[in-house]
Amino acid sequence: MSDPREITGLKAGQADIRRLLIIGAMARLSWAGRKPPVQGSWLSRMLAKKPRMLVAIALANKMARTIWAMLTKQEDYRDPALAMAA
């Protein structure tokens, strides 16, 4: 049997930060109607086959992981498109 503390920690984290990340992801998806994502990108592939709310949650999760990596490595954001061009 698993530890009860482990079960309560499944949705651990700050709800306000999680909510802000989801709001930001939803804003990006609503903006996608005016300026679609690059064809073949992760976001365009997700939007083609998944519901919008699921894509928003996945995008928020991706943003959280990116932010965490930047904070732990003390690095600035590097745009993947610019990094591949260099």
CNS distance restraints for C-alpha pairs under 8 A (distance, minus, plus):
assign (resid   2 and name CA) (resid   6 and name CA) 7.02 0.50 0.50
assign (resid   2 and name CA) (resid   7 and name CA) 7.64 0.50 0.50
assign (resid   3 and name CA) (resid   7 and name CA) 6.95 0.50 0.50
assign (resid   4 and name CA) (resid   8 and name CA) 6.60 0.50 0.50
assign (resid   5 and name CA) (resid   9 and name CA) 6.36 0.50 0.50
assign (resid   6 and name CA) (resid  10 and name CA) 6.90 0.50 0.50
assign (resid   8 and name CA) (resid  12 and name CA) 7.45 0.50 0.50
assign (resid  13 and name CA) (resid  18 and name CA) 7.60 0.50 0.50
assign (resid  14 and name CA) (resid  18 and name CA) 6.31 0.50 0.50
assign (resid  15 and name CA) (resid  19 and name CA) 5.97 0.50 0.50
assign (resid  16 and name CA) (resid  20 and name CA) 6.21 0.50 0.50
assign (resid  17 and name CA) (resid  21 and name CA) 6.23 0.50 0.50
assign (resid  18 and name CA) (resid  22 and name CA) 6.34 0.50 0.50
assign (resid  18 and name CA) (resid  60 and name CA) 7.82 0.50 0.50
assign (resid  19 and name CA) (resid  23 and name CA) 6.16 0.50 0.50
assign (resid  20 and name CA) (resid  24 and name CA) 6.11 0.50 0.50
assign (resid  21 and name CA) (resid  25 and name CA) 6.16 0.50 0.50
assign (resid  21 and name CA) (resid  60 and name CA) 5.11 0.50 0.50
assign (resid  21 and name CA) (resid  61 and name CA) 7.90 0.50 0.50
assign (resid  21 and name CA) (resid  63 and name CA) 7.30 0.50 0.50
assign (resid  21 and name CA) (resid  64 and name CA) 7.31 0.50 0.50
assign (resid  22 and name CA) (resid  26 and name CA) 6.09 0.50 0.50
assign (resid  22 and name CA) (resid  56 and name CA) 6.36 0.50 0.50
assign (resid  22 and name CA) (resid  57 and name CA) 6.18 0.50 0.50
assign (resid  22 and name CA) (resid  59 and name CA) 7.91 0.50 0.50
assign (resid  22 and name CA) (resid  60 and name CA) 5.24 0.50 0.50
assign (resid  23 and name CA) (resid  27 and name CA) 6.16 0.50 0.50
assign (resid  24 and name CA) (resid  28 and name CA) 6.34 0.50 0.50
assign (resid  24 and name CA) (resid  60 and name CA) 7.46 0.50 0.50
assign (resid  25 and name CA) (resid  29 and name CA) 6.33 0.50 0.50
assign (resid  25 and name CA) (resid  56 and name CA) 5.14 0.50 0.50
assign (resid  25 and name CA) (resid  57 and name CA) 7.35 0.50 0.50
assign (resid  25 and name CA) (resid  59 and name CA) 5.87 0.50 0.50
assign (resid  25 and name CA) (resid  60 and name CA) 5.51 0.50 0.50
assign (resid  26 and name CA) (resid  30 and name CA) 6.17 0.50 0.50
assign (resid  26 and name CA) (resid  53 and name CA) 7.81 0.50 0.50
assign (resid  26 and name CA) (resid  56 and name CA) 5.58 0.50 0.50
assign (resid  27 and name CA) (resid  31 and name CA) 6.11 0.50 0.50
assign (resid  28 and name CA) (resid  32 and name CA) 6.19 0.50 0.50
assign (resid  29 and name CA) (resid  33 and name CA) 7.29 0.50 0.50
assign (resid  29 and name CA) (resid  52 and name CA) 7.59 0.50 0.50
assign (resid  29 and name CA) (resid  56 and name CA) 7.10 0.50 0.50
assign (resid  30 and name CA) (resid  34 and name CA) 7.86 0.50 0.50
assign (resid  31 and name CA) (resid  35 and name CA) 6.19 0.50 0.50
assign (resid  31 and name CA) (resid  36 and name CA) 7.66 0.50 0.50
assign (resid  32 and name CA) (resid  36 and name CA) 4.42 0.50 0.50
assign (resid  32 and name CA) (resid  37 and name CA) 6.28 0.50 0.50
assign (resid  36 and name CA) (resid  44 and name CA) 7.79 0.50 0.50
assign (resid  37 and name CA) (resid  41 and name CA) 6.99 0.50 0.50
assign (resid  37 and name CA) (resid  43 and name CA) 6.57 0.50 0.50
assign (resid  37 and name CA) (resid  44 and name CA) 5.70 0.50 0.50
assign (resid  38 and name CA) (resid  44 and name CA) 6.75 0.50 0.50
assign (resid  39 and name CA) (resid  44 and name CA) 6.07 0.50 0.50
assign (resid  39 and name CA) (resid  45 and name CA) 7.94 0.50 0.50
assign (resid  40 and name CA) (resid  44 and name CA) 6.08 0.50 0.50
assign (resid  40 and name CA) (resid  45 and name CA) 6.14 0.50 0.50
assign (resid  41 and name CA) (resid  45 and name CA) 6.22 0.50 0.50
assign (resid  42 and name CA) (resid  46 and name CA) 6.17 0.50 0.50
assign (resid  43 and name CA) (resid  47 and name CA) 6.11 0.50 0.50
assign (resid  43 and name CA) (resid  55 and name CA) 7.85 0.50 0.50
assign (resid  43 and name CA) (resid  59 and name CA) 7.89 0.50 0.50
assign (resid  44 and name CA) (resid  48 and name CA) 6.15 0.50 0.50
assign (resid  45 and name CA) (resid  49 and name CA) 6.70 0.50 0.50
assign (resid  46 and name CA) (resid  50 and name CA) 5.65 0.50 0.50
assign (resid  46 and name CA) (resid  55 and name CA) 6.31 0.50 0.50
assign (resid  47 and name CA) (resid  51 and name CA) 7.01 0.50 0.50
assign (resid  47 and name CA) (resid  52 and name CA) 6.58 0.50 0.50
assign (resid  47 and name CA) (resid  55 and name CA) 6.58 0.50 0.50
assign (resid  50 and name CA) (resid  54 and name CA) 6.64 0.50 0.50
assign (resid  50 and name CA) (resid  55 and name CA) 6.46 0.50 0.50
assign (resid  51 and name CA) (resid  55 and name CA) 6.34 0.50 0.50
assign (resid  52 and name CA) (resid  56 and name CA) 6.11 0.50 0.50
assign (resid  53 and name CA) (resid  57 and name CA) 6.30 0.50 0.50
assign (resid  54 and name CA) (resid  58 and name CA) 6.18 0.50 0.50
assign (resid  55 and name CA) (resid  59 and name CA) 5.97 0.50 0.50
assign (resid  56 and name CA) (resid  60 and name CA) 6.07 0.50 0.50
assign (resid  57 and name CA) (resid  61 and name CA) 6.14 0.50 0.50
assign (resid  58 and name CA) (resid  62 and name CA) 6.16 0.50 0.50
assign (resid  59 and name CA) (resid  63 and name CA) 6.11 0.50 0.50
assign (resid  60 and name CA) (resid  64 and name CA) 6.13 0.50 0.50
assign (resid  61 and name CA) (resid  65 and name CA) 6.26 0.50 0.50
assign (resid  62 and name CA) (resid  66 and name CA) 6.20 0.50 0.50
assign (resid  63 and name CA) (resid  67 and name CA) 6.08 0.50 0.50
assign (resid  64 and name CA) (resid  68 and name CA) 6.05 0.50 0.50
assign (resid  65 and name CA) (resid  69 and name CA) 6.14 0.50 0.50
assign (resid  66 and name CA) (resid  70 and name CA) 6.21 0.50 0.50
assign (resid  67 and name CA) (resid  71 and name CA) 6.15 0.50 0.50
assign (resid  68 and name CA) (resid  72 and name CA) 6.09 0.50 0.50
assign (resid  69 and name CA) (resid  73 and name CA) 5.96 0.50 0.50
assign (resid  70 and name CA) (resid  74 and name CA) 5.53 0.50 0.50
assign (resid  70 and name CA) (resid  75 and name CA) 5.04 0.50 0.50
assign (resid  70 and name CA) (resid  76 and name CA) 6.35 0.50 0.50
assign (resid  70 and name CA) (resid  77 and name CA) 6.85 0.50 0.50
assign (resid  71 and name CA) (resid  75 and name CA) 6.83 0.50 0.50
assign (resid  78 and name CA) (resid  82 and name CA) 7.41 0.50 0.50
assign (resid  78 and name CA) (resid  83 and name CA) 6.65 0.50 0.50
assign (resid  79 and name CA) (resid  83 and name CA) 6.12 0.50 0.50
assign (resid  80 and name CA) (resid  84 and name CA) 6.19 0.50 0.50
assign (resid  81 and name CA) (resid  85 and name CA) 6.39 0.50 0.50
assign (resid  82 and name CA) (resid  86 and name CA) 6.31 0.50 0.50
